[in-house]
Structures are given as C-alpha cells and as structure tokens.
C-alpha cells in the first residue's frame, strides 16, 4: 500500500512498511502532510519513522532529534 504526495511539483510515494498497521501508517502520512511546505520532503519522510517509533512504539531518541519532529 502507498500514498502519493505532490510536493514542489514532485510526486513522492509514501510506502507502508510490512510491520506497520493501517492506522499507524495513516497517522504517519498525516504527519508528513502536516509539515511545512519549505522543508525537505525526504527529510520529513525519514523523520516520520522516528515520529512513529517515538509515538507508538515508545522508542527513545536523543532530545535533539525529538526537537526536529
């Protein structure tokens, strides 16, 4: 499963990971969409995994990384 997002005239496909529930995947896509337009979309997608792990799987990250979310 995947969702296409258009950002700065480019289309990005947000893939659903095999271990990701549909609900968590949907929330992660919402997170990506909610970020500011002027941010690097590849960076946002990468941070979305950190956000997911932090919010739903109780993983611990350095404060400096959490502030980027």
C-alpha positions in Angstrom: 0.0 0.0 0.0 1.2 3.5 -0.7 0.0 7.1 -0.9 1.3 9.7 -3.4 2.1 13.2 -2.2 2.9 16.1 -4.5 5.5 18.5 -3.1 7.2 21.3 -5.1 5.9 19.8 -8.3 7.3 16.4 -7.5 5.3 13.3 -6.6 6.5 11.2 -3.7 5.2 7.8 -2.9 4.9 7.0 0.8 5.2 3.3 1.3 3.6 1.3 4.0 6.0 -1.0 5.8 5.0 -4.6 6.3 5.1 -4.3 10.1 3.0 -1.1 10.1 -0.7 -1.3 10.8 -3.1 0.7 8.6 -3.9 3.0 11.4 -0.3 3.9 12.2 0.5 4.2 8.5 -2.4 6.7 8.1 -1.2 8.7 11.1 2.4 8.8 9.7 1.1 10.0 6.3 -0.9 12.7 8.2 2.3 13.7 10.0 4.1 14.0 6.6 1.3 16.1 5.1 1.2 18.4 8.2 4.8 19.5 7.9 5.7 22.8 6.4 6.0 23.1 2.6 9.5 24.6 2.7 11.1 21.5 4.4 12.9 18.8 2.5 10.3 16.1 1.8 12.9 13.3 2.0 13.9 14.5 5.5 10.3 14.7 6.5 9.7 11.1 5.4 12.7 9.9 7.3 11.6 11.8 10.4 8.2 10.3 10.1 9.7 6.9 11.1 11.3 8.5 14.2 8.0 10.1 15.0 6.1 6.8 14.5 8.6 4.9 16.7 8.5 7.6 19.4 4.7 8.0 19.5 3.6 4.4 19.0 6.4 2.1 20.0 7.8 4.1 22.9 11.3 4.2 21.4 13.8 6.6 23.0 15.8 9.1 21.0 18.1 12.0 21.9 16.3 15.2 22.7 18.0 17.0 19.8 16.3 14.5 17.4 12.9 14.8 19.1 13.0 18.6 18.7 13.2 18.1 14.9 9.8 16.4 14.9 
